[in-house]
Amino acid sequence: MELAIYYKGEKLYKYYQADFVCYDKIIVELKALSELTSQHEAQVLNYLKATAFELGLLINFGQTSLQYKRILKSNNSH
């Protein structure tokens, strides 16, 4: 699903292509890595800041057991 991106309240001509969007309000970013880092969390947070979405799920299938992180957009981000 293509998501509109905003910068300082202005809609840009670029779009973010989400791995999945659930219930029209949750961004789901999938990875298959040996380890998730703060850079991956920052990526999802940036997607949240650039869209109207408040919640992101970062899911990693690269380890022996499923690894996931729930990421919320802070209330004071613009």
Distance bins in CASP14 RR format, pairs under 12 A and 6 or more apart:
PFRMAT RR
TARGET T0000
AUTHOR 0000-0000-0000
RMODE 2
METHOD distances of the structure
MODEL  1
1 15 0 0 0 0 1 0 0 0 0 0 0
1 16 0 0 0 0 1 0 0 0 0 0 0
1 17 1 0 0 1 0 0 0 0 0 0 0
1 18 1 0 1 0 0 0 0 0 0 0 0
1 19 0 0 0 0 1 0 0 0 0 0 0
1 20 1 0 0 1 0 0 0 0 0 0 0
1 21 1 0 1 0 0 0 0 0 0 0 0
1 22 0 0 0 0 0 1 0 0 0 0 0
1 23 0 0 0 0 0 1 0 0 0 0 0
1 24 0 0 0 0 1 0 0 0 0 0 0
1 25 0 0 0 0 0 1 0 0 0 0 0
1 26 0 0 0 0 0 1 0 0 0 0 0
1 27 0 0 0 0 1 0 0 0 0 0 0
1 28 0 0 0 0 0 1 0 0 0 0 0
1 47 0 0 0 0 0 1 0 0 0 0 0
1 51 0 0 0 0 0 1 0 0 0 0 0
1 53 0 0 0 0 0 1 0 0 0 0 0
2 13 0 0 0 0 0 1 0 0 0 0 0
2 14 0 0 0 0 1 0 0 0 0 0 0
2 15 1 0 1 0 0 0 0 0 0 0 0
2 16 1 0 0 1 0 0 0 0 0 0 0
2 17 1 0 1 0 0 0 0 0 0 0 0
2 18 1 0 0 1 0 0 0 0 0 0 0
2 21 0 0 0 0 1 0 0 0 0 0 0
2 51 0 0 0 0 0 1 0 0 0 0 0
3 11 0 0 0 0 0 1 0 0 0 0 0
3 12 0 0 0 0 0 1 0 0 0 0 0
3 14 0 0 0 0 0 1 0 0 0 0 0
3 15 1 0 0 1 0 0 0 0 0 0 0
3 16 1 0 1 0 0 0 0 0 0 0 0
3 17 1 0 0 1 0 0 0 0 0 0 0
3 18 1 0 1 0 0 0 0 0 0 0 0
3 19 0 0 0 0 0 1 0 0 0 0 0
3 20 0 0 0 0 0 1 0 0 0 0 0
3 21 1 0 0 1 0 0 0 0 0 0 0
3 24 0 0 0 0 0 1 0 0 0 0 0
3 25 0 0 0 0 0 1 0 0 0 0 0
3 26 0 0 0 0 0 1 0 0 0 0 0
3 27 1 0 0 1 0 0 0 0 0 0 0
3 28 0 0 0 0 0 1 0 0 0 0 0
3 29 0 0 0 0 0 1 0 0 0 0 0
3 47 1 0 0 1 0 0 0 0 0 0 0
3 48 0 0 0 0 0 1 0 0 0 0 0
3 49 0 0 0 0 0 1 0 0 0 0 0
3 50 1 0 0 1 0 0 0 0 0 0 0
3 51 1 0 1 0 0 0 0 0 0 0 0
3 52 0 0 0 0 1 0 0 0 0 0 0
3 53 1 0 0 1 0 0 0 0 0 0 0
3 56 0 0 0 0 0 1 0 0 0 0 0
4 10 0 0 0 0 0 1 0 0 0 0 0
4 11 1 0 1 0 0 0 0 0 0 0 0
4 12 1 0 0 1 0 0 0 0 0 0 0
4 13 0 0 0 0 1 0 0 0 0 0 0
4 14 0 0 0 0 1 0 0 0 0 0 0
4 15 1 0 0 1 0 0 0 0 0 0 0
4 16 0 0 0 0 1 0 0 0 0 0 0
4 17 0 0 0 0 0 1 0 0 0 0 0
4 18 0 0 0 0 0 1 0 0 0 0 0
4 47 0 0 0 0 0 1 0 0 0 0 0
4 50 0 0 0 0 1 0 0 0 0 0 0
4 51 1 0 0 1 0 0 0 0 0 0 0
4 52 1 0 0 1 0 0 0 0 0 0 0
4 53 0 0 0 0 0 1 0 0 0 0 0
5 11 1 0 0 1 0 0 0 0 0 0 0
5 12 1 0 1 0 0 0 0 0 0 0 0
5 13 0 0 0 0 1 0 0 0 0 0 0
5 14 1 0 1 0 0 0 0 0 0 0 0
5 15 1 0 0 1 0 0 0 0 0 0 0
5 16 1 0 1 0 0 0 0 0 0 0 0
5 17 0 0 0 0 0 1 0 0 0 0 0
5 18 0 0 0 0 0 1 0 0 0 0 0
5 46 0 0 0 0 1 0 0 0 0 0 0
5 47 0 0 0 0 1 0 0 0 0 0 0
5 48 0 0 0 0 0 1 0 0 0 0 0
5 49 0 0 0 0 1 0 0 0 0 0 0
5 50 1 0 1 0 0 0 0 0 0 0 0
5 51 1 0 0 1 0 0 0 0 0 0 0
5 52 0 0 0 0 0 1 0 0 0 0 0
5 53 0 0 0 0 0 1 0 0 0 0 0
6 12 1 0 0 1 0 0 0 0 0 0 0
6 13 0 0 0 0 0 1 0 0 0 0 0
6 14 0 0 0 0 0 1 0 0 0 0 0
6 15 0 0 0 0 0 1 0 0 0 0 0
6 16 0 0 0 0 0 1 0 0 0 0 0
6 47 0 0 0 0 0 1 0 0 0 0 0
6 48 0 0 0 0 0 1 0 0 0 0 0
6 49 0 0 0 0 1 0 0 0 0 0 0
6 50 1 0 0 1 0 0 0 0 0 0 0
6 51 1 0 0 1 0 0 0 0 0 0 0
6 52 1 0 0 1 0 0 0 0 0 0 0
6 53 0 0 0 0 0 1 0 0 0 0 0
6 77 0 0 0 0 0 1 0 0 0 0 0
6 78 0 0 0 0 1 0 0 0 0 0 0
7 13 0 0 0 0 0 1 0 0 0 0 0
7 14 0 0 0 0 1 0 0 0 0 0 0
7 46 0 0 0 0 0 1 0 0 0 0 0
7 49 0 0 0 0 1 0 0 0 0 0 0
7 50 1 0 0 1 0 0 0 0 0 0 0
7 51 0 0 0 0 0 1 0 0 0 0 0
7 78 0 0 0 0 1 0 0 0 0 0 0
8 49 0 0 0 0 0 1 0 0 0 0 0
8 50 0 0 0 0 0 1 0 0 0 0 0
8 78 1 0 0 1 0 0 0 0 0 0 0
9 49 0 0 0 0 0 1 0 0 0 0 0
9 50 0 0 0 0 0 1 0 0 0 0 0
9 51 0 0 0 0 0 1 0 0 0 0 0
9 52 0 0 0 0 0 1 0 0 0 0 0
9 78 1 0 0 1 0 0 0 0 0 0 0
10 50 0 0 0 0 0 1 0 0 0 0 0
10 78 0 0 0 0 0 1 0 0 0 0 0
11 50 0 0 0 0 0 1 0 0 0 0 0
11 51 0 0 0 0 0 1 0 0 0 0 0
11 52 0 0 0 0 0 1 0 0 0 0 0
12 50 0 0 0 0 1 0 0 0 0 0 0
12 51 0 0 0 0 0 1 0 0 0 0 0
14 50 0 0 0 0 1 0 0 0 0 0 0
14 51 0 0 0 0 0 1 0 0 0 0 0
15 47 0 0 0 0 0 1 0 0 0 0 0
15 50 0 0 0 0 1 0 0 0 0 0 0
15 51 0 0 0 0 1 0 0 0 0 0 0
16 27 0 0 0 0 1 0 0 0 0 0 0
16 29 0 0 0 0 0 1 0 0 0 0 0
16 43 0 0 0 0 0 1 0 0 0 0 0
16 44 0 0 0 0 0 1 0 0 0 0 0
16 46 0 0 0 0 1 0 0 0 0 0 0
16 47 1 0 1 0 0 0 0 0 0 0 0
16 48 0 0 0 0 0 1 0 0 0 0 0
16 49 0 0 0 0 0 1 0 0 0 0 0
16 50 1 0 0 1 0 0 0 0 0 0 0
16 51 1 0 0 1 0 0 0 0 0 0 0
16 52 0 0 0 0 0 1 0 0 0 0 0
16 53 0 0 0 0 1 0 0 0 0 0 0
17 27 0 0 0 0 0 1 0 0 0 0 0
17 29 0 0 0 0 0 1 0 0 0 0 0
17 47 0 0 0 0 0 1 0 0 0 0 0
17 51 0 0 0 0 0 1 0 0 0 0 0
18 24 0 0 0 0 0 1 0 0 0 0 0
18 25 0 0 0 0 0 1 0 0 0 0 0
18 26 0 0 0 0 1 0 0 0 0 0 0
18 27 1 0 1 0 0 0 0 0 0 0 0
18 28 1 0 0 1 0 0 0 0 0 0 0
18 29 1 0 0 1 0 0 0 0 0 0 0
18 30 0 0 0 0 0 1 0 0 0 0 0
18 43 0 0 0 0 0 1 0 0 0 0 0
18 44 0 0 0 0 0 1 0 0 0 0 0
18 47 1 0 0 1 0 0 0 0 0 0 0
18 48 0 0 0 0 0 1 0 0 0 0 0
18 50 0 0 0 0 0 1 0 0 0 0 0
18 51 0 0 0 0 1 0 0 0 0 0 0
18 53 0 0 0 0 1 0 0 0 0 0 0
18 56 0 0 0 0 1 0 0 0 0 0 0
18 57 0 0 0 0 0 1 0 0 0 0 0
19 26 0 0 0 0 0 1 0 0 0 0 0
19 27 0 0 0 0 1 0 0 0 0 0 0
19 28 1 0 1 0 0 0 0 0 0 0 0
19 29 1 0 1 0 0 0 0 0 0 0 0
19 30 1 0 1 0 0 0 0 0 0 0 0
19 31 0 0 0 0 1 0 0 0 0 0 0
19 32 0 0 0 0 0 1 0 0 0 0 0
19 43 0 0 0 0 0 1 0 0 0 0 0
19 44 0 0 0 0 0 1 0 0 0 0 0
19 47 0 0 0 0 0 1 0 0 0 0 0
19 56 0 0 0 0 0 1 0 0 0 0 0
19 57 0 0 0 0 1 0 0 0 0 0 0
19 58 0 0 0 0 0 1 0 0 0 0 0
19 59 0 0 0 0 1 0 0 0 0 0 0
19 61 0 0 0 0 0 1 0 0 0 0 0
20 26 0 0 0 0 1 0 0 0 0 0 0
20 27 1 0 0 1 0 0 0 0 0 0 0
20 28 1 1 0 0 0 0 0 0 0 0 0
20 29 0 0 0 0 1 0 0 0 0 0 0
20 30 1 0 0 1 0 0 0 0 0 0 0
20 47 0 0 0 0 0 1 0 0 0 0 0
20 53 0 0 0 0 0 1 0 0 0 0 0
20 56 0 0 0 0 0 1 0 0 0 0 0
20 57 0 0 0 0 1 0 0 0 0 0 0
20 58 0 0 0 0 0 1 0 0 0 0 0
20 59 0 0 0 0 1 0 0 0 0 0 0
21 27 1 0 0 1 0 0 0 0 0 0 0
21 28 1 0 0 1 0 0 0 0 0 0 0
21 29 0 0 0 0 0 1 0 0 0 0 0
21 47 0 0 0 0 0 1 0 0 0 0 0
21 48 0 0 0 0 0 1 0 0 0 0 0
21 51 0 0 0 0 1 0 0 0 0 0 0
21 52 0 0 0 0 0 1 0 0 0 0 0
21 53 1 0 0 1 0 0 0 0 0 0 0
21 55 0 0 0 0 0 1 0 0 0 0 0
21 56 0 0 0 0 1 0 0 0 0 0 0
21 57 0 0 0 0 0 1 0 0 0 0 0
22 28 1 0 1 0 0 0 0 0 0 0 0
22 29 0 0 0 0 0 1 0 0 0 0 0
22 53 0 0 0 0 0 1 0 0 0 0 0
22 55 0 0 0 0 1 0 0 0 0 0 0
22 56 0 0 0 0 1 0 0 0 0 0 0
22 57 0 0 0 0 1 0 0 0 0 0 0
22 59 0 0 0 0 0 1 0 0 0 0 0
23 53 0 0 0 0 0 1 0 0 0 0 0
23 54 0 0 0 0 0 1 0 0 0 0 0
23 55 0 0 0 0 1 0 0 0 0 0 0
23 56 0 0 0 0 0 1 0 0 0 0 0
23 57 0 0 0 0 0 1 0 0 0 0 0
24 51 0 0 0 0 0 1 0 0 0 0 0
24 52 0 0 0 0 1 0 0 0 0 0 0
24 53 0 0 0 0 1 0 0 0 0 0 0
24 54 0 0 0 0 0 1 0 0 0 0 0
24 55 0 0 0 0 0 1 0 0 0 0 0
25 48 0 0 0 0 0 1 0 0 0 0 0
25 51 0 0 0 0 1 0 0 0 0 0 0
25 52 0 0 0 0 1 0 0 0 0 0 0
25 53 1 0 1 0 0 0 0 0 0 0 0
25 54 1 0 0 1 0 0 0 0 0 0 0
25 55 1 0 0 1 0 0 0 0 0 0 0
25 56 0 0 0 0 1 0 0 0 0 0 0
25 57 0 0 0 0 0 1 0 0 0 0 0
25 73 0 0 0 0 0 1 0 0 0 0 0
26 44 0 0 0 0 0 1 0 0 0 0 0
26 47 0 0 0 0 0 1 0 0 0 0 0
26 48 0 0 0 0 0 1 0 0 0 0 0
26 51 0 0 0 0 0 1 0 0 0 0 0
26 52 0 0 0 0 0 1 0 0 0 0 0
26 53 1 0 0 1 0 0 0 0 0 0 0
26 54 0 0 0 0 1 0 0 0 0 0 0
26 55 1 0 1 0 0 0 0 0 0 0 0
26 56 1 0 1 0 0 0 0 0 0 0 0
26 57 1 0 0 1 0 0 0 0 0 0 0
26 58 0 0 0 0 0 1 0 0 0 0 0
26 59 0 0 0 0 0 1 0 0 0 0 0
26 70 0 0 0 0 1 0 0 0 0 0 0
26 71 0 0 0 0 0 1 0 0 0 0 0
26 72 0 0 0 0 0 1 0 0 0 0 0
26 73 0 0 0 0 0 1 0 0 0 0 0
27 43 0 0 0 0 0 1 0 0 0 0 0
27 44 1 0 0 1 0 0 0 0 0 0 0
27 45 0 0 0 0 0 1 0 0 0 0 0
27 46 0 0 0 0 0 1 0 0 0 0 0
27 47 1 0 1 0 0 0 0 0 0 0 0
27 48 1 0 0 1 0 0 0 0 0 0 0
27 49 0 0 0 0 0 1 0 0 0 0 0
27 50 0 0 0 0 0 1 0 0 0 0 0
27 51 1 0 0 1 0 0 0 0 0 0 0
27 52 0 0 0 0 0 1 0 0 0 0 0
27 53 1 0 1 0 0 0 0 0 0 0 0
27 54 0 0 0 0 1 0 0 0 0 0 0
27 55 1 0 0 1 0 0 0 0 0 0 0
27 56 1 0 1 0 0 0 0 0 0 0 0
27 57 1 0 0 1 0 0 0 0 0 0 0
27 58 0 0 0 0 1 0 0 0 0 0 0
27 59 0 0 0 0 0 1 0 0 0 0 0
27 70 0 0 0 0 0 1 0 0 0 0 0
27 71 0 0 0 0 1 0 0 0 0 0 0
27 72 0 0 0 0 0 1 0 0 0 0 0
27 73 0 0 0 0 1 0 0 0 0 0 0
28 44 0 0 0 0 1 0 0 0 0 0 0
28 47 0 0 0 0 0 1 0 0 0 0 0
28 48 0 0 0 0 0 1 0 0 0 0 0
28 53 0 0 0 0 0 1 0 0 0 0 0
28 55 0 0 0 0 1 0 0 0 0 0 0
28 56 1 0 0 1 0 0 0 0 0 0 0
28 57 1 0 1 0 0 0 0 0 0 0 0
28 58 0 0 0 0 1 0 0 0 0 0 0
28 59 1 0 0 1 0 0 0 0 0 0 0
28 60 0 0 0 0 0 1 0 0 0 0 0
28 68 0 0 0 0 1 0 0 0 0 0 0
28 69 0 0 0 0 0 1 0 0 0 0 0
28 70 0 0 0 0 0 1 0 0 0 0 0
28 71 0 0 0 0 0 1 0 0 0 0 0
29 36 0 0 0 0 0 1 0 0 0 0 0
29 40 1 0 0 1 0 0 0 0 0 0 0
29 41 0 0 0 0 1 0 0 0 0 0 0
29 42 0 0 0 0 0 1 0 0 0 0 0
29 43 1 0 0 1 0 0 0 0 0 0 0
29 44 1 0 1 0 0 0 0 0 0 0 0
29 45 0 0 0 0 0 1 0 0 0 0 0
29 46 0 0 0 0 0 1 0 0 0 0 0
29 47 1 0 0 1 0 0 0 0 0 0 0
29 48 0 0 0 0 0 1 0 0 0 0 0
29 53 0 0 0 0 0 1 0 0 0 0 0
29 55 0 0 0 0 0 1 0 0 0 0 0
29 56 1 0 0 1 0 0 0 0 0 0 0
29 57 1 0 0 1 0 0 0 0 0 0 0
29 58 1 0 1 0 0 0 0 0 0 0 0
29 59 1 0 0 1 0 0 0 0 0 0 0
29 60 0 0 0 0 1 0 0 0 0 0 0
29 61 0 0 0 0 0 1 0 0 0 0 0
29 68 0 0 0 0 0 1 0 0 0 0 0
29 69 0 0 0 0 1 0 0 0 0 0 0
29 70 0 0 0 0 0 1 0 0 0 0 0
29 71 0 0 0 0 1 0 0 0 0 0 0
30 36 0 0 0 0 0 1 0 0 0 0 0
30 40 0 0 0 0 0 1 0 0 0 0 0
30 43 0 0 0 0 0 1 0 0 0 0 0
30 44 0 0 0 0 0 1 0 0 0 0 0
30 56 0 0 0 0 0 1 0 0 0 0 0
30 57 0 0 0 0 1 0 0 0 0 0 0
30 58 0 0 0 0 1 0 0 0 0 0 0
30 59 1 0 1 0 0 0 0 0 0 0 0
30 60 1 0 0 1 0 0 0 0 0 0 0
30 61 1 0 0 1 0 0 0 0 0 0 0
30 62 0 0 0 0 0 1 0 0 0 0 0
30 66 0 0 0 0 0 1 0 0 0 0 0
30 67 0 0 0 0 0 1 0 0 0 0 0
30 68 0 0 0 0 0 1 0 0 0 0 0
31 37 0 0 0 0 1 0 0 0 0 0 0
31 39 0 0 0 0 0 1 0 0 0 0 0
31 40 1 0 0 1 0 0 0 0 0 0 0
31 41 0 0 0 0 0 1 0 0 0 0 0
31 43 0 0 0 0 1 0 0 0 0 0 0
31 44 0 0 0 0 0 1 0 0 0 0 0
31 57 0 0 0 0 0 1 0 0 0 0 0
31 58 1 0 0 1 0 0 0 0 0 0 0
31 59 1 0 0 1 0 0 0 0 0 0 0
31 60 1 0 1 0 0 0 0 0 0 0 0
31 61 1 0 0 1 0 0 0 0 0 0 0
31 62 1 0 0 1 0 0 0 0 0 0 0
31 63 0 0 0 0 0 1 0 0 0 0 0
31 66 0 0 0 0 0 1 0 0 0 0 0
31 67 0 0 0 0 1 0 0 0 0 0 0
31 68 0 0 0 0 1 0 0 0 0 0 0
31 69 0 0 0 0 0 1 0 0 0 0 0
32 40 0 0 0 0 0 1 0 0 0 0 0
32 59 0 0 0 0 1 0 0 0 0 0 0
32 60 1 0 0 1 0 0 0 0 0 0 0
32 61 1 0 1 0 0 0 0 0 0 0 0
32 62 1 0 1 0 0 0 0 0 0 0 0
32 63 0 0 0 0 1 0 0 0 0 0 0
32 66 0 0 0 0 0 1 0 0 0 0 0
32 67 0 0 0 0 0 1 0 0 0 0 0
33 39 0 0 0 0 0 1 0 0 0 0 0
33 40 1 0 0 1 0 0 0 0 0 0 0
33 58 0 0 0 0 0 1 0 0 0 0 0
33 59 0 0 0 0 0 1 0 0 0 0 0
33 60 1 0 1 0 0 0 0 0 0 0 0
33 61 0 0 0 0 1 0 0 0 0 0 0
33 62 1 0 1 0 0 0 0 0 0 0 0
33 63 0 0 0 0 1 0 0 0 0 0 0
33 67 0 0 0 0 1 0 0 0 0 0 0
34 40 0 0 0 0 0 1 0 0 0 0 0
34 60 0 0 0 0 1 0 0 0 0 0 0
34 61 0 0 0 0 0 1 0 0 0 0 0
34 62 1 0 0 1 0 0 0 0 0 0 0
34 63 1 0 0 1 0 0 0 0 0 0 0
34 64 0 0 0 0 0 1 0 0 0 0 0
34 67 0 0 0 0 0 1 0 0 0 0 0
35 60 1 0 0 1 0 0 0 0 0 0 0
35 62 0 0 0 0 1 0 0 0 0 0 0
35 63 1 0 0 1 0 0 0 0 0 0 0
35 67 0 0 0 0 1 0 0 0 0 0 0
35 69 0 0 0 0 0 1 0 0 0 0 0
36 42 0 0 0 0 0 1 0 0 0 0 0
36 43 0 0 0 0 0 1 0 0 0 0 0
36 44 0 0 0 0 0 1 0 0 0 0 0
36 57 0 0 0 0 0 1 0 0 0 0 0
36 58 1 0 0 1 0 0 0 0 0 0 0
36 59 0 0 0 0 1 0 0 0 0 0 0
36 60 1 0 1 0 0 0 0 0 0 0 0
36 61 0 0 0 0 0 1 0 0 0 0 0
36 62 0 0 0 0 1 0 0 0 0 0 0
36 63 0 0 0 0 1 0 0 0 0 0 0
36 66 0 0 0 0 0 1 0 0 0 0 0
36 67 1 0 0 1 0 0 0 0 0 0 0
36 68 0 0 0 0 1 0 0 0 0 0 0
36 69 1 0 0 1 0 0 0 0 0 0 0
36 71 0 0 0 0 0 1 0 0 0 0 0
37 43 0 0 0 0 1 0 0 0 0 0 0
37 44 0 0 0 0 0 1 0 0 0 0 0
37 58 0 0 0 0 0 1 0 0 0 0 0
37 60 0 0 0 0 0 1 0 0 0 0 0
37 67 0 0 0 0 0 1 0 0 0 0 0
37 69 0 0 0 0 0 1 0 0 0 0 0
38 44 0 0 0 0 0 1 0 0 0 0 0
38 45 0 0 0 0 1 0 0 0 0 0 0
38 58 0 0 0 0 0 1 0 0 0 0 0
38 69 0 0 0 0 0 1 0 0 0 0 0
38 71 0 0 0 0 0 1 0 0 0 0 0
39 45 0 0 0 0 0 1 0 0 0 0 0
39 46 0 0 0 0 0 1 0 0 0 0 0
39 58 0 0 0 0 0 1 0 0 0 0 0
40 46 0 0 0 0 0 1 0 0 0 0 0
40 47 0 0 0 0 0 1 0 0 0 0 0
40 56 0 0 0 0 0 1 0 0 0 0 0
40 57 0 0 0 0 0 1 0 0 0 0 0
40 58 1 0 1 0 0 0 0 0 0 0 0
40 59 0 0 0 0 0 1 0 0 0 0 0
40 60 1 0 0 1 0 0 0 0 0 0 0
40 67 0 0 0 0 0 1 0 0 0 0 0
40 68 0 0 0 0 0 1 0 0 0 0 0
40 69 0 0 0 0 1 0 0 0 0 0 0
40 71 0 0 0 0 1 0 0 0 0 0 0
41 47 0 0 0 0 0 1 0 0 0 0 0
41 48 0 0 0 0 0 1 0 0 0 0 0
41 56 0 0 0 0 1 0 0 0 0 0 0
41 57 0 0 0 0 0 1 0 0 0 0 0
41 58 1 0 0 1 0 0 0 0 0 0 0
41 60 0 0 0 0 0 1 0 0 0 0 0
41 67 0 0 0 0 0 1 0 0 0 0 0
41 68 0 0 0 0 0 1 0 0 0 0 0
41 69 1 0 0 1 0 0 0 0 0 0 0
41 70 0 0 0 0 0 1 0 0 0 0 0
41 71 1 0 0 1 0 0 0 0 0 0 0
41 72 0 0 0 0 0 1 0 0 0 0 0
42 48 0 0 0 0 0 1 0 0 0 0 0
42 49 0 0 0 0 0 1 0 0 0 0 0
42 58 0 0 0 0 0 1 0 0 0 0 0
42 69 0 0 0 0 0 1 0 0 0 0 0
42 71 0 0 0 0 1 0 0 0 0 0 0
43 49 0 0 0 0 0 1 0 0 0 0 0
43 50 0 0 0 0 0 1 0 0 0 0 0
43 56 0 0 0 0 0 1 0 0 0 0 0
43 58 0 0 0 0 1 0 0 0 0 0 0
43 69 0 0 0 0 0 1 0 0 0 0 0
43 71 0 0 0 0 1 0 0 0 0 0 0
44 50 0 0 0 0 0 1 0 0 0 0 0
44 51 0 0 0 0 0 1 0 0 0 0 0
44 53 0 0 0 0 1 0 0 0 0 0 0
44 54 0 0 0 0 0 1 0 0 0 0 0
44 55 0 0 0 0 1 0 0 0 0 0 0
44 56 1 0 1 0 0 0 0 0 0 0 0
44 57 1 0 0 1 0 0 0 0 0 0 0
44 58 1 0 1 0 0 0 0 0 0 0 0
44 59 0 0 0 0 0 1 0 0 0 0 0
44 60 0 0 0 0 0 1 0 0 0 0 0
44 68 0 0 0 0 0 1 0 0 0 0 0
44 69 1 0 0 1 0 0 0 0 0 0 0
44 70 0 0 0 0 1 0 0 0 0 0 0
44 71 1 0 1 0 0 0 0 0 0 0 0
44 72 0 0 0 0 0 1 0 0 0 0 0
44 73 0 0 0 0 1 0 0 0 0 0 0
45 51 0 0 0 0 0 1 0 0 0 0 0
45 53 0 0 0 0 0 1 0 0 0 0 0
45 54 0 0 0 0 0 1 0 0 0 0 0
45 55 0 0 0 0 0 1 0 0 0 0 0
45 56 0 0 0 0 1 0 0 0 0 0 0
45 58 0 0 0 0 1 0 0 0 0 0 0
45 69 0 0 0 0 0 1 0 0 0 0 0
45 70 0 0 0 0 0 1 0 0 0 0 0
45 71 1 0 1 0 0 0 0 0 0 0 0
45 72 0 0 0 0 1 0 0 0 0 0 0
45 73 1 0 0 1 0 0 0 0 0 0 0
45 74 0 0 0 0 1 0 0 0 0 0 0
45 77 0 0 0 0 1 0 0 0 0 0 0
46 53 0 0 0 0 0 1 0 0 0 0 0
46 56 0 0 0 0 0 1 0 0 0 0 0
46 71 0 0 0 0 0 1 0 0 0 0 0
46 73 0 0 0 0 0 1 0 0 0 0 0
46 77 0 0 0 0 0 1 0 0 0 0 0
47 53 1 0 0 1 0 0 0 0 0 0 0
47 54 0 0 0 0 0 1 0 0 0 0 0
47 55 0 0 0 0 0 1 0 0 0 0 0
47 56 1 0 0 1 0 0 0 0 0 0 0
47 57 0 0 0 0 0 1 0 0 0 0 0
47 58 0 0 0 0 0 1 0 0 0 0 0
47 71 0 0 0 0 1 0 0 0 0 0 0
47 73 0 0 0 0 1 0 0 0 0 0 0
47 77 0 0 0 0 0 1 0 0 0 0 0
48 54 1 0 0 1 0 0 0 0 0 0 0
48 55 1 0 0 1 0 0 0 0 0 0 0
48 56 1 0 0 1 0 0 0 0 0 0 0
48 57 0 0 0 0 0 1 0 0 0 0 0
48 58 0 0 0 0 0 1 0 0 0 0 0
48 70 0 0 0 0 0 1 0 0 0 0 0
48 71 1 0 0 1 0 0 0 0 0 0 0
48 72 1 0 0 1 0 0 0 0 0 0 0
48 73 1 0 1 0 0 0 0 0 0 0 0
48 74 0 0 0 0 1 0 0 0 0 0 0
48 75 0 0 0 0 0 1 0 0 0 0 0
48 77 1 0 0 1 0 0 0 0 0 0 0
48 78 0 0 0 0 0 1 0 0 0 0 0
49 56 0 0 0 0 0 1 0 0 0 0 0
49 71 0 0 0 0 0 1 0 0 0 0 0
49 72 0 0 0 0 0 1 0 0 0 0 0
49 73 1 0 0 1 0 0 0 0 0 0 0
49 74 0 0 0 0 1 0 0 0 0 0 0
49 76 0 0 0 0 0 1 0 0 0 0 0
49 77 1 0 1 0 0 0 0 0 0 0 0
49 78 1 0 0 1 0 0 0 0 0 0 0
50 73 0 0 0 0 0 1 0 0 0 0 0
50 77 0 0 0 0 0 1 0 0 0 0 0
50 78 0 0 0 0 0 1 0 0 0 0 0
51 73 0 0 0 0 1 0 0 0 0 0 0
51 77 0 0 0 0 0 1 0 0 0 0 0
52 73 0 0 0 0 1 0 0 0 0 0 0
52 77 0 0 0 0 0 1 0 0 0 0 0
53 71 0 0 0 0 0 1 0 0 0 0 0
53 72 0 0 0 0 0 1 0 0 0 0 0
53 73 1 0 0 1 0 0 0 0 0 0 0
53 77 0 0 0 0 0 1 0 0 0 0 0
54 70 0 0 0 0 0 1 0 0 0 0 0
54 71 0 0 0 0 1 0 0 0 0 0 0
54 72 1 0 0 1 0 0 0 0 0 0 0
54 73 1 0 1 0 0 0 0 0 0 0 0
54 74 0 0 0 0 1 0 0 0 0 0 0
54 75 0 0 0 0 1 0 0 0 0 0 0
54 77 0 0 0 0 1 0 0 0 0 0 0
55 69 0 0 0 0 0 1 0 0 0 0 0
55 70 1 0 0 1 0 0 0 0 0 0 0
55 71 1 0 0 1 0 0 0 0 0 0 0
55 72 1 0 1 0 0 0 0 0 0 0 0
55 73 1 0 0 1 0 0 0 0 0 0 0
55 74 0 0 0 0 0 1 0 0 0 0 0
56 68 0 0 0 0 0 1 0 0 0 0 0
56 69 0 0 0 0 1 0 0 0 0 0 0
56 70 1 0 0 1 0 0 0 0 0 0 0
56 71 1 0 1 0 0 0 0 0 0 0 0
56 72 1 0 0 1 0 0 0 0 0 0 0
56 73 0 0 0 0 1 0 0 0 0 0 0
57 66 0 0 0 0 0 1 0 0 0 0 0
57 67 0 0 0 0 0 1 0 0 0 0 0
57 68 1 0 0 1 0 0 0 0 0 0 0
57 69 1 0 0 1 0 0 0 0 0 0 0
57 70 1 0 0 1 0 0 0 0 0 0 0
57 71 1 0 0 1 0 0 0 0 0 0 0
57 72 0 0 0 0 0 1 0 0 0 0 0
58 66 0 0 0 0 0 1 0 0 0 0 0
58 67 0 0 0 0 1 0 0 0 0 0 0
58 68 1 0 0 1 0 0 0 0 0 0 0
58 69 1 0 1 0 0 0 0 0 0 0 0
58 70 0 0 0 0 1 0 0 0 0 0 0
58 71 1 0 0 1 0 0 0 0 0 0 0
58 72 0 0 0 0 0 1 0 0 0 0 0
59 65 0 0 0 0 0 1 0 0 0 0 0
59 66 1 0 0 1 0 0 0 0 0 0 0
59 67 1 0 0 1 0 0 0 0 0 0 0
59 68 1 0 1 0 0 0 0 0 0 0 0
59 69 0 0 0 0 1 0 0 0 0 0 0
59 70 0 0 0 0 0 1 0 0 0 0 0
59 71 0 0 0 0 0 1 0 0 0 0 0
60 66 1 0 0 1 0 0 0 0 0 0 0
60 67 1 0 1 0 0 0 0 0 0 0 0
60 68 1 0 0 1 0 0 0 0 0 0 0
60 69 0 0 0 0 1 0 0 0 0 0 0
61 67 0 0 0 0 1 0 0 0 0 0 0
61 68 0 0 0 0 1 0 0 0 0 0 0
62 68 0 0 0 0 0 1 0 0 0 0 0
71 77 0 0 0 0 0 1 0 0 0 0 0
END
